[in-house]
Amino acid sequence: METYYNPADLAKFEEIGKDAPELAKKFFEYYGAVFAEGDLTEREKALIGLAVAHAVQCPYCIDAYTQSCLEKGSNLSEMTEAVHVVNAIRGGASLVHGVQMRNVAEKLSM
């Protein structure tokens, strides 16, 4: 089945620097530094990446961070929990904006 996003394109990510090599170099250096072991483990950072990938709905990132999580020792239960965390935050963010809707509706209904 064909999809809009071709999973094979993930392997071409480094080609993004083809026409802007200096910018790509800076991005990939920064990216590497961000995901290196620090106060958070690489495993924890991969779980955060997986959750964010779902929040921004990037299928390439979901693929990459699913693989990264597994490689760094996470299991499916932990990964699923991370997805539920992002779902709770996204759902809550939508609901809290309902206060804005209520404020406008109440103002206009006066």
N, C-alpha and C positions, 0 to 999 in steps of 0.2 A: 504494500500500500504506500503510495506516495504521500508525503506531507509537505507543508510549506517550509518547515525547517528540515534540512537534510543533515542527519547526524554526522555524516562524513565532513561537513563543513567545520566542525569543531577542530579537527586536525589542521585546518588551514588558518587558524586564528593568528599565528605569527605572521602571516602574509599581510596583515593589516598595516604593517610598517613599510610595506613596499614603496609607497610614494611619500612617506614621512618617517624615514628611518630614525632620526634623532628623537622625535616625539615618541615613537614606539619603544625605543630603547629606554627612555625615561619611564614610560608606563610600566614596562616589564620589570625594570629594576625596582620600582616602587612596589609593584604587585608582589614580587618575590620577597621583599623586605617585610611587607605586611603579613604574609602568610608563614614567615619563618618563626621558629620557636621563640617565645618571649615570655611575658607574664602568663599568657595563655598558651596552652600546648598547641601543636599543629593539629591535633585531633579536635580540640575544642574550636579552633578557627575554622576547620572544615565543616563542623556542624553548624556554626554561625553562617558560613557561606551557603550551606544547603538551605537553611531557613530563608536567608535573604534571596536566594535564587527563586524560591517559591513566591516570595513577596513581590518580586519584580517580574515574575512569570517568564523567566528566560530558560527555554528548554535546553540550550547548550550548557548553561550553568548548572541546571538540575542534573544533567548527565555527568558533567565534570565533577561536581561536588558529591554526587552519589558515589562515584568511583573513588574519589579522594577519601571520603568518610570510611568506606570499606577498607581501603589500603592502610588507613591510619588506625584501624582497630574498632571502629564503631560498628554496632550491629543494627539490624533493621528496626528493632524496638526503639533504640535511641534516636535513630533517624526519623522514625515516624513521630516520636514525641516532639522533635524539633519542628516538624511540619505543623503539628498541632499548636505549638507555641506561636508560630507566625500567623496561623489562622485565627487564634484568639486575639492577637494584636490587631490584625486587619479588620476582623469583625467588630472589635471594640472601637476602632478608629471610625468605622462607618457609622456605628450607633451613636457615638459621642457627637458626630456632626449633625445628628438629628436635633440637638439642642439649637444649632444655628437655624435649622428649618423651623423649629417651634418659635424661636425669637422673631423671625420674619413674619411667620403666619400670625402670631399674636399681635404684632405691630400693625399689620395690614388689616386685621379684623377689627381694630378699634373703631 
